[in-house]
């Protein structure tokens, strides 16, 4: 089939690579978000998908909005059979959805109908899911509500961050998306409507959502930190500045600390929660590089009565 691939971040690149390498389909163009400012100089930088497409010699479309008439006209000219989508980052209007014969098929990083929305992997970790996965589905105007072509499952590991889990799902999902394109072309794969039961939502996790509340149990603190790593980054206040929390480990045997209370040992830093303590493993102070929490604590000379979150 003739494909127009839509995607933007690094997590979409494995799927693009799988389709390019499939040998059955021709990726004739890529749709991605416009170049965005990045780095200290705020220089405009192309998306990872755009960079990969340029390497492969594939036409790149960067509409400000997918409803722009010049973009729609170009897609009509290309006349794709299907448009696979991975983390494109913009809503597709009805007029765009109707252009390809087989529609736009999204690779979504959850087992639908669970975790519809922008942050399925983060919400899966926050909820403590033991199993998650990826789904391919036909995009409709509703939020991730279209009929499903296929799924793959992935076990959630106890120390997974959202970055870890999303990386594995990106590669597992790339094979699923390629197989979905094969099945659509063969006519052997039909999309099945999602069940009405089991729908959960996964809205974007904001910086404020990532603020650690030390009064909740240690397992919830651990889940929040892992879900928000690498982005937007869990954090707490210390001496009037934000301290980013990159990794914590629950310490069930320590129950003597009040929520937010710090206890510095020779080679560790413990913090009280609403249940038992967690050990700070890696942190990042404002304007500093990530460092081991024990090194950070030695540098700032934590007092006996100091707290996180104060």
CORLINVEN-V736264 format. One line per field, one symbol per residue. psi: psi as a letter, one per 30 degrees, with the letter a starting at -180 (. if undefined). burial: + if it has 16 or more other C-alpha atoms within 10 Angstrom, else -. A space follows every 10 residues. Layout:
BEGIN
psi: ???
burial: ???
END
This chain:
BEGIN
psi: lkkjkklele ffeeeeeeee feffljjflk klllkkklle fhkkklleee eeeeefhkkk kikekfgkee eeeeeeeehl eljkkjhegk kkleeeffek egakjkjkhl jkgkhkafhe eeeeeefgkf kaalkklkka fljhglkkel lklkkklfgk leeeeeeeee eefeeeeeee eeeeefgfkk kkkklflgkl kilkjleefg kkjfflleee eeeeeeegjf kfjlllkjhg lkjkjeklkk iffjggklkf kkjkaegljk kkafclllkk ekljlkgllk lkeeeeeeef iklfgllkf.
burial: ++++++++++ ++++++++++ ----++++++ ++++------ -----+++++ +++----+-+ +++--+---- ++--+---++ ++++++++-- -+---++-++ -+++++++++ ++++++++++ ++++++---- -+++++++++ ---+++++++ ++++-+---+ +++++++-++ ++++++++++ ++-++----- ---+------ ++--+----+ ++++--++++ +++++++++- +++++++--- -+++++++++ +-----++++ ++++----++ ++++++++++ +++++----- -+++-++--- ------+++-
END
